[in-house]
Amino acid sequence: YFRNSSRFNYFWAMHHLALVFYVILLLHGRVFWKWFLPVVLTYGFDRWLRRRTASFPSTVLLTKAKGDKVMQIQFSKPASLNYVPGQYVFLKSGAITKYEWHPFTLTSS
């Protein structure tokens, strides 16, 4: 519903405002930190691991529309990237937006 509409930025902002809610709970709840800490540490570790191992800068070599809902994107691949056709990647264009990532299926020819 939100991903395919102009309301995505509203959706994104509301979910990140949850951080304010958690800060208020930490300030006012006496035992909330006991429940909050394991979740935050697990989430933080996951985000750190993703950023460390799954992101790489790349150069787009070719973009081509292949029909109504199919797009071909060729990009430079670092030697350390190993993939199997059928897997997917999330791509983000900094020139278009800072926050939206879009899934693309990988193929090889």
N, CA, C and O atoms as a GROMACS GRO file, in nm:
protein
  436
    1TYR      N    1   0.082  -0.120   0.000
    1TYR     CA    2   0.000   0.000   0.000
    1TYR      C    3   0.086   0.126   0.000
    1TYR      O    4   0.066   0.216  -0.081
    2PHE      N    5   0.184   0.131   0.092
    2PHE     CA    6   0.265   0.252   0.101
    2PHE      C    7   0.379   0.253  -0.001
    2PHE      O    8   0.415   0.359  -0.052
    3ARG      N    9   0.436   0.137  -0.030
    3ARG     CA   10   0.553   0.133  -0.119
    3ARG      C   11   0.521   0.182  -0.260
    3ARG      O   12   0.607   0.238  -0.327
    4ASN      N   13   0.396   0.161  -0.305
    4ASN     CA   14   0.361   0.199  -0.441
    4ASN      C   15   0.288   0.332  -0.449
    4ASN      O   16   0.218   0.358  -0.547
    5SER      N   17   0.304   0.414  -0.350
    5SER     CA   18   0.235   0.542  -0.352
    5SER      C   19   0.330   0.652  -0.308
    5SER      O   20   0.444   0.627  -0.269
    6SER      N   21   0.281   0.773  -0.316
    6SER     CA   22   0.364   0.887  -0.276
    6SER      C   23   0.370   0.900  -0.124
    6SER      O   24   0.435   0.991  -0.073
    7ARG      N   25   0.304   0.810  -0.053
    7ARG     CA   26   0.303   0.818   0.094
    7ARG      C   27   0.420   0.745   0.159
    7ARG      O   28   0.426   0.734   0.282
    8PHE      N   29   0.512   0.695   0.079
    8PHE     CA   30   0.624   0.620   0.137
    8PHE      C   31   0.703   0.705   0.235
    8PHE      O   32   0.740   0.657   0.342
    9ASN      N   33   0.731   0.830   0.200
    9ASN     CA   34   0.810   0.916   0.289
    9ASN      C   35   0.739   0.938   0.422
    9ASN      O   36   0.804   0.946   0.526
   10TYR      N   37   0.607   0.948   0.418
   10TYR     CA   38   0.528   0.958   0.542
   10TYR      C   39   0.542   0.829   0.624
   10TYR      O   40   0.564   0.834   0.745
   11PHE      N   41   0.528   0.716   0.558
   11PHE     CA   42   0.544   0.584   0.622
   11PHE      C   43   0.682   0.572   0.687
   11PHE      O   44   0.694   0.529   0.801
   12TRP      N   45   0.786   0.611   0.613
   12TRP     CA   46   0.924   0.602   0.662
   12TRP      C   47   0.943   0.691   0.785
   12TRP      O   48   1.003   0.649   0.884
   13ALA      N   49   0.892   0.813   0.778
   13ALA     CA   50   0.908   0.908   0.889
   13ALA      C   51   0.836   0.857   1.014
   13ALA      O   52   0.891   0.866   1.124
   14MET      N   53   0.716   0.806   1.000
   14MET     CA   54   0.640   0.757   1.115
   14MET      C   55   0.711   0.640   1.183
   14MET      O   56   0.712   0.630   1.306
   15HIS      N   57   0.769   0.551   1.104
   15HIS     CA   58   0.840   0.438   1.163
   15HIS      C   59   0.967   0.481   1.235
   15HIS      O   60   1.008   0.419   1.333
   16HIS      N   61   1.029   0.586   1.187
   16HIS     CA   62   1.149   0.633   1.255
   16HIS      C   63   1.116   0.722   1.375
   16HIS      O   64   1.201   0.743   1.462
   17LEU      N   65   0.995   0.773   1.382
   17LEU     CA   66   0.953   0.846   1.501
   17LEU      C   67   0.932   0.751   1.619
   17LEU      O   68   0.921   0.795   1.734
   18ALA      N   69   0.927   0.623   1.591
   18ALA     CA   70   0.918   0.525   1.699
   18ALA      C   71   1.038   0.537   1.793
   18ALA      O   72   1.029   0.503   1.911
   19LEU      N   73   1.149   0.585   1.741
   19LEU     CA   74   1.267   0.605   1.826
   19LEU      C   75   1.237   0.702   1.939
   19LEU      O   76   1.283   0.683   2.052
   20VAL      N   77   1.161   0.806   1.910
   20VAL     CA   78   1.121   0.904   2.012
   20VAL      C   79   1.038   0.832   2.120
   20VAL      O   80   1.056   0.856   2.239
   21PHE      N   81   0.947   0.748   2.077
   21PHE     CA   82   0.864   0.671   2.169
   21PHE      C   83   0.950   0.585   2.262
   21PHE      O   84   0.925   0.579   2.382
   22TYR      N   85   1.050   0.518   2.206
   22TYR     CA   86   1.136   0.434   2.288
   22TYR      C   87   1.219   0.516   2.387
   22TYR      O   88   1.241   0.472   2.500
   23VAL      N   89   1.265   0.632   2.346
   23VAL     CA   90   1.340   0.718   2.437
   23VAL      C   91   1.252   0.759   2.554
   23VAL      O   92   1.297   0.759   2.669
   24ILE      N   93   1.126   0.795   2.526
   24ILE     CA   94   1.034   0.833   2.633
   24ILE      C   95   1.009   0.715   2.727
   24ILE      O   96   1.006   0.732   2.849
   25LEU      N   97   0.992   0.595   2.670
   25LEU     CA   98   0.974   0.477   2.755
   25LEU      C   99   1.096   0.451   2.842
   25LEU      O  100   1.083   0.415   2.959
   26LEU      N  101   1.215   0.469   2.786
   26LEU     CA  102   1.337   0.449   2.865
   26LEU      C  103   1.347   0.549   2.979
   26LEU      O  104   1.396   0.516   3.087
   27LEU      N  105   1.302   0.672   2.955
   27LEU     CA  106   1.309   0.773   3.059
   27LEU      C  107   1.205   0.753   3.169
   27LEU      O  108   1.229   0.788   3.284
   28HIS      N  109   1.090   0.696   3.134
   28HIS     CA  110   0.981   0.686   3.230
   28HIS      C  111   0.955   0.546   3.284
   28HIS      O  112   0.893   0.531   3.390
   29GLY      N  113   1.001   0.445   3.215
   29GLY     CA  114   0.976   0.309   3.262
   29GLY      C  115   1.094   0.258   3.344
   29GLY      O  116   1.208   0.268   3.299
   30ARG      N  117   1.067   0.205   3.460
   30ARG     CA  118   1.176   0.161   3.549
   30ARG      C  119   1.243   0.034   3.501
   30ARG      O  120   1.365   0.020   3.514
   31VAL      N  121   1.167  -0.060   3.446
   31VAL     CA  122   1.226  -0.187   3.404
   31VAL      C  123   1.222  -0.207   3.254
   31VAL      O  124   1.257  -0.314   3.204
   32PHE      N  125   1.179  -0.106   3.181
   32PHE     CA  126   1.168  -0.120   3.035
   32PHE      C  127   1.302  -0.151   2.971
   32PHE      O  128   1.308  -0.225   2.873
   33TRP      N  129   1.409  -0.095   3.024
   33TRP     CA  130   1.541  -0.116   2.965
   33TRP      C  131   1.580  -0.263   2.960
   33TRP      O  132   1.655  -0.304   2.872
   34LYS      N  133   1.530  -0.345   3.055
   34LYS     CA  134   1.562  -0.488   3.056
   34LYS      C  135   1.505  -0.559   2.934
   34LYS      O  136   1.563  -0.656   2.885
   35TRP      N  137   1.392  -0.511   2.885
   35TRP     CA  138   1.329  -0.570   2.767
   35TRP      C  139   1.381  -0.504   2.640
   35TRP      O  140   1.386  -0.567   2.534
   36PHE      N  141   1.419  -0.382   2.650
   36PHE     CA  142   1.461  -0.303   2.536
   36PHE      C  143   1.604  -0.334   2.492
   36PHE      O  144   1.632  -0.342   2.372
   37LEU      N  145   1.693  -0.351   2.587
   37LEU     CA  146   1.835  -0.368   2.558
   37LEU      C  147   1.865  -0.488   2.467
   37LEU      O  148   1.937  -0.470   2.369
   38PRO      N  149   1.814  -0.609   2.495
   38PRO     CA  150   1.845  -0.721   2.405
   38PRO      C  151   1.796  -0.698   2.262
   38PRO      O  152   1.863  -0.735   2.166
   39VAL      N  153   1.679  -0.638   2.249
   39VAL     CA  154   1.624  -0.612   2.115
   39VAL      C  155   1.710  -0.511   2.040
   39VAL      O  156   1.743  -0.532   1.923
   40VAL      N  157   1.747  -0.403   2.107
   40VAL     CA  158   1.828  -0.300   2.043
   40VAL      C  159   1.966  -0.352   2.007
   40VAL      O  160   2.018  -0.321   1.900
   41LEU      N  161   2.026  -0.430   2.094
   41LEU     CA  162   2.158  -0.486   2.063
   41LEU      C  163   2.152  -0.582   1.945
   41LEU      O  164   2.240  -0.580   1.859
   42THR      N  165   2.050  -0.665   1.939
   42THR     CA  166   2.034  -0.758   1.827
   42THR      C  167   2.011  -0.682   1.697
   42THR      O  168   2.074  -0.711   1.595
   43TYR      N  169   1.921  -0.583   1.700
   43TYR     CA  170   1.893  -0.503   1.581
   43TYR      C  171   2.018  -0.425   1.538
   43TYR      O  172   2.050  -0.420   1.419
   44GLY      N  173   2.087  -0.366   1.632
   44GLY     CA  174   2.208  -0.290   1.600
   44GLY      C  175   2.316  -0.378   1.538
   44GLY      O  176   2.382  -0.338   1.443
   45PHE      N  177   2.334  -0.499   1.592
   45PHE     CA  178   2.432  -0.592   1.536
   45PHE      C  179   2.394  -0.631   1.394
   45PHE      O  180   2.481  -0.637   1.306
   46ASP      N  181   2.265  -0.657   1.370
   46ASP     CA  182   2.218  -0.693   1.237
   46ASP      C  183   2.244  -0.580   1.137
   46ASP      O  184   2.291  -0.604   1.026
   47ARG      N  185   2.212  -0.456   1.176
   47ARG     CA  186   2.233  -0.343   1.086
   47ARG      C  187   2.383  -0.321   1.059
   47ARG      O  188   2.422  -0.291   0.947
   48TRP      N  189   2.465  -0.337   1.162
   48TRP     CA  190   2.609  -0.321   1.146
   48TRP      C  191   2.664  -0.427   1.050
   48TRP      O  192   2.743  -0.397   0.961
   49LEU      N  193   2.620  -0.551   1.070
   49LEU     CA  194   2.666  -0.661   0.984
   49LEU      C  195   2.622  -0.641   0.840
   49LEU      O  196   2.701  -0.664   0.748
   50ARG      N  197   2.500  -0.597   0.819
   50ARG     CA  198   2.453  -0.570   0.683
   50ARG      C  199   2.536  -0.460   0.616
   50ARG      O  200   2.577  -0.474   0.501
   51ARG      N  201   2.558  -0.353   0.688
   51ARG     CA  202   2.633  -0.241   0.631
   51ARG      C  203   2.776  -0.281   0.601
   51ARG      O  204   2.834  -0.236   0.502
   52ARG      N  205   2.833  -0.364   0.686
   52ARG     CA  206   2.972  -0.404   0.670
   52ARG      C  207   2.992  -0.503   0.555
   52ARG      O  208   3.092  -0.495   0.484
   53THR      N  209   2.898  -0.596   0.536
   53THR     CA  210   2.920  -0.702   0.440
   53THR      C  211   2.838  -0.694   0.314
   53THR      O  212   2.873  -0.756   0.213
   54ALA      N  213   2.729  -0.620   0.315
   54ALA     CA  214   2.636  -0.630   0.203
   54ALA      C  215   2.631  -0.508   0.113
   54ALA      O  216   2.560  -0.510   0.013
   55SER      N  217   2.702  -0.404   0.143
   55SER     CA  218   2.694  -0.284   0.062
   55SER      C  219   2.824  -0.263  -0.015
   55SER      O  220   2.933  -0.287   0.037
   56PHE      N  221   2.809  -0.219  -0.137
   56PHE     CA  222   2.927  -0.182  -0.214
   56PHE      C  223   2.888  -0.077  -0.317
   56PHE      O  224   2.778  -0.083  -0.373
   57PRO      N  225   2.976   0.018  -0.343
   57PRO     CA  226   2.946   0.116  -0.448
   57PRO      C  227   2.963   0.051  -0.585
   57PRO      O  228   3.046  -0.039  -0.601
   58SER      N  229   2.887   0.096  -0.679
   58SER     CA  230   2.894   0.038  -0.813
   58SER      C  231   2.862   0.146  -0.916
   58SER      O  232   2.803   0.248  -0.883
   59THR      N  233   2.903   0.121  -1.038
   59THR     CA  234   2.875   0.212  -1.148
   59THR      C  235   2.774   0.148  -1.241
   59THR      O  236   2.791   0.033  -1.283
   60VAL      N  237   2.668   0.221  -1.273
   60VAL     CA  238   2.568   0.170  -1.367
   60VAL      C  239   2.625   0.183  -1.509
   60VAL      O  240   2.666   0.292  -1.551
   61LEU      N  241   2.626   0.071  -1.581
   61LEU     CA  242   2.679   0.070  -1.716
   61LEU      C  243   2.571   0.086  -1.822
   61LEU      O  244   2.594   0.146  -1.928
   62LEU      N  245   2.450   0.032  -1.793
   62LEU     CA  246   2.341   0.036  -1.890
   62LEU      C  247   2.208   0.024  -1.819
   62LEU      O  248   2.193  -0.057  -1.727
   63THR      N  249   2.112   0.103  -1.860
   63THR     CA  250   1.972   0.086  -1.816
   63THR      C  251   1.885   0.082  -1.940
   63THR      O  252   1.904   0.160  -2.034
   64LYS      N  253   1.789  -0.010  -1.940
   64LYS     CA  254   1.705  -0.027  -2.058
   64LYS      C  255   1.569  -0.081  -2.015
   64LYS      O  256   1.561  -0.176  -1.938
   65ALA      N  257   1.463  -0.018  -2.066
   65ALA     CA  258   1.328  -0.068  -2.039
   65ALA      C  259   1.303  -0.188  -2.129
   65ALA      O  260   1.329  -0.183  -2.250
   66LYS      N  261   1.253  -0.297  -2.070
   66LYS     CA  262   1.226  -0.420  -2.145
   66LYS      C  263   1.078  -0.454  -2.138
   66LYS      O  264   1.043  -0.570  -2.116
   67GLY      N  265   0.994  -0.358  -2.158
   67GLY     CA  266   0.851  -0.381  -2.148
   67GLY      C  267   0.792  -0.293  -2.040
   67GLY      O  268   0.855  -0.200  -1.990
   68ASP      N  269   0.668  -0.326  -2.004
   68ASP     CA  270   0.595  -0.245  -1.907
   68ASP      C  271   0.656  -0.248  -1.767
   68ASP      O  272   0.674  -0.143  -1.704
   69LYS      N  273   0.687  -0.367  -1.717
   69LYS     CA  274   0.730  -0.380  -1.578
   69LYS      C  275   0.867  -0.445  -1.562
   69LYS      O  276   0.899  -0.497  -1.455
   70VAL      N  277   0.947  -0.443  -1.668
   70VAL     CA  278   1.080  -0.506  -1.663
   70VAL      C  279   1.184  -0.403  -1.702
   70VAL      O  280   1.168  -0.331  -1.800
   71MET      N  281   1.291  -0.398  -1.622
   71MET     CA  282   1.400  -0.306  -1.650
   71MET      C  283   1.531  -0.383  -1.644
   71MET      O  284   1.552  -0.465  -1.554
   72GLN      N  285   1.617  -0.356  -1.737
   72GLN     CA  286   1.750  -0.416  -1.739
   72GLN      C  287   1.848  -0.312  -1.687
   72GLN      O  288   1.854  -0.200  -1.736
   73ILE      N  289   1.925  -0.352  -1.586
   73ILE     CA  290   2.029  -0.265  -1.533
   73ILE      C  291   2.158  -0.345  -1.530
   73ILE      O  292   2.165  -0.450  -1.467
   74GLN      N  293   2.259  -0.296  -1.598
   74GLN     CA  294   2.391  -0.358  -1.592
   74GLN      C  295   2.480  -0.267  -1.509
   74GLN      O  296   2.484  -0.146  -1.531
   75PHE      N  297   2.550  -0.326  -1.414
   75PHE     CA  298   2.640  -0.247  -1.331
   75PHE      C  299   2.769  -0.322  -1.308
   75PHE      O  300   2.774  -0.444  -1.321
   76SER      N  301   2.872  -0.247  -1.275
   76SER     CA  302   3.001  -0.309  -1.247
   76SER      C  303   2.991  -0.392  -1.120
   76SER      O  304   2.924  -0.353  -1.024
   77LYS      N  305   3.056  -0.506  -1.121
   77LYS     CA  306   3.049  -0.599  -1.009
   77LYS      C  307   3.188  -0.615  -0.948
   77LYS      O  308   3.283  -0.647  -1.018
   78PRO      N  309   3.199  -0.593  -0.818
   78PRO     CA  310   3.329  -0.617  -0.755
   78PRO      C  311   3.362  -0.766  -0.755
   78PRO      O  312   3.272  -0.850  -0.755
   79ALA      N  313   3.487  -0.799  -0.754
   79ALA     CA  314   3.530  -0.939  -0.758
   79ALA      C  315   3.480  -1.018  -0.638
   79ALA      O  316   3.463  -1.140  -0.646
   80SER      N  317   3.456  -0.950  -0.527
   80SER     CA  318   3.413  -1.020  -0.405
   80SER      C  319   3.264  -1.055  -0.405
   80SER      O  320   3.218  -1.126  -0.316
   81LEU      N  321   3.188  -1.007  -0.503
   81LEU     CA  322   3.045  -1.034  -0.507
   81LEU      C  323   3.019  -1.167  -0.576
   81LEU      O  324   3.044  -1.182  -0.695
   82ASN      N  325   2.968  -1.262  -0.501
   82ASN     CA  326   2.930  -1.392  -0.556
   82ASN      C  327   2.780  -1.404  -0.548
   82ASN      O  328   2.719  -1.375  -0.445
   83TYR      N  329   2.718  -1.446  -0.658
   83TYR     CA  330   2.573  -1.458  -0.659
   83TYR      C  331   2.531  -1.573  -0.748
   83TYR      O  332   2.609  -1.624  -0.829
   84VAL      N  333   2.407  -1.611  -0.733
   84VAL     CA  334   2.345  -1.715  -0.815
   84VAL      C  335   2.224  -1.650  -0.882
   84VAL      O  336   2.148  -1.580  -0.816
   85PRO      N  337   2.205  -1.670  -1.014
   85PRO     CA  338   2.088  -1.613  -1.079
   85PRO      C  339   1.959  -1.652  -1.005
   85PRO      O  340   1.941  -1.768  -0.967
   86GLY      N  341   1.873  -1.555  -0.985
   86GLY     CA  342   1.750  -1.576  -0.909
   86GLY      C  343   1.754  -1.507  -0.774
   86GLY      O  344   1.649  -1.479  -0.715
   87GLN      N  345   1.874  -1.480  -0.723
   87GLN     CA  346   1.885  -1.403  -0.600
   87GLN      C  347   1.845  -1.259  -0.630
   87GLN      O  348   1.829  -1.222  -0.747
   88TYR      N  349   1.828  -1.179  -0.528
   88TYR     CA  350   1.791  -1.040  -0.552
   88TYR      C  351   1.879  -0.947  -0.471
   88TYR      O  352   1.939  -0.986  -0.370
   89VAL      N  353   1.886  -0.825  -0.517
   89VAL     CA  354   1.960  -0.720  -0.449
   89VAL      C  355   1.868  -0.600  -0.432
   89VAL      O  356   1.772  -0.582  -0.508
   90PHE      N  357   1.897  -0.519  -0.333
   90PHE     CA  358   1.826  -0.393  -0.316
   90PHE      C  359   1.916  -0.283  -0.368
   90PHE      O  360   2.031  -0.269  -0.325
   91LEU      N  361   1.864  -0.204  -0.461
   91LEU     CA  362   1.941  -0.095  -0.519
   91LEU      C  363   1.882   0.038  -0.478
   91LEU      O  364   1.760   0.054  -0.464
   92LYS      N  365   1.972   0.135  -0.458
   92LYS     CA  366   1.930   0.271  -0.424
   92LYS      C  367   2.010   0.367  -0.510
   92LYS      O  368   2.131   0.351  -0.527
   93SER      N  369   1.943   0.466  -0.564
   93SER     CA  370   2.010   0.570  -0.640
   93SER      C  371   2.013   0.696  -0.555
   93SER      O  372   1.909   0.755  -0.526
   94GLY      N  373   2.131   0.738  -0.518
   94GLY     CA  374   2.145   0.859  -0.437
   94GLY      C  375   2.099   0.985  -0.509
   94GLY      O  376   2.064   1.084  -0.444
   95ALA      N  377   2.100   0.982  -0.641
   95ALA     CA  378   2.055   1.098  -0.718
   95ALA      C  379   1.904   1.113  -0.712
   95ALA      O  380   1.851   1.222  -0.732
   96ILE      N  381   1.833   1.003  -0.685
   96ILE     CA  382   1.687   1.006  -0.682
   96ILE      C  383   1.635   1.024  -0.540
   96ILE      O  384   1.551   1.111  -0.514
   97THR      N  385   1.683   0.942  -0.448
   97THR     CA  386   1.635   0.948  -0.309
   97THR      C  387   1.740   0.892  -0.215
   97THR      O  388   1.823   0.810  -0.254
   98LYS      N  389   1.736   0.936  -0.090
   98LYS     CA  390   1.832   0.888   0.009
   98LYS      C  391   1.785   0.761   0.080
   98LYS      O  392   1.867   0.687   0.133
   99TYR      N  393   1.653   0.735   0.082
   99TYR     CA  394   1.601   0.632   0.170
   99TYR      C  395   1.538   0.512   0.100
   99TYR      O  396   1.530   0.405   0.162
  100GLU      N  397   1.494   0.524  -0.023
  100GLU     CA  398   1.420   0.416  -0.086
  100GLU      C  399   1.512   0.317  -0.157
  100GLU      O  400   1.593   0.354  -0.242
  101TRP      N  401   1.498   0.190  -0.120
  101TRP     CA  402   1.570   0.081  -0.182
  101TRP      C  403   1.469  -0.002  -0.260
  101TRP      O  404   1.356  -0.021  -0.215
  102HIS      N  405   1.509  -0.051  -0.377
  102HIS     CA  406   1.417  -0.126  -0.461
  102HIS      C  407   1.478  -0.262  -0.493
  102HIS      O  408   1.595  -0.271  -0.528
  103PRO      N  409   1.398  -0.370  -0.482
  103PRO     CA  410   1.451  -0.505  -0.509
  103PRO      C  411   1.460  -0.532  -0.659
  103PRO      O  412   1.371  -0.497  -0.736
  104PHE      N  413   1.568  -0.595  -0.699
  104PHE     CA  414   1.588  -0.638  -0.837
  104PHE      C  415   1.639  -0.781  -0.835
  104PHE      O  416   1.727  -0.816  -0.756
  105THR      N  417   1.584  -0.863  -0.923
  105THR     CA  418   1.629  -1.001  -0.936
  105THR      C  419   1.756  -1.005  -1.020
  105THR      O  420   1.766  -0.935  -1.121
  106LEU      N  421   1.854  -1.088  -0.979
  106LEU     CA  422   1.978  -1.100  -1.052
  106LEU      C  423   1.968  -1.210  -1.156
  106LEU      O  424   1.915  -1.318  -1.130
  107THR      N  425   2.018  -1.181  -1.273
  107THR     CA  426   2.028  -1.282  -1.379
  107THR      C  427   2.166  -1.270  -1.440
  107THR      O  428   2.238  -1.174  -1.414
  108SER      N  429   2.203  -1.365  -1.518
  108SER     CA  430   2.333  -1.363  -1.582
  108SER      C  431   2.318  -1.417  -1.723
  108SER      O  432   2.245  -1.513  -1.746
  109SER      N  433   2.388  -1.354  -1.815
  109SER     CA  434   2.385  -1.405  -1.952
  109SER      C  435   2.522  -1.397  -2.016
  109SER      O  436   2.538  -1.436  -2.132
   0.00000   0.00000   0.00000
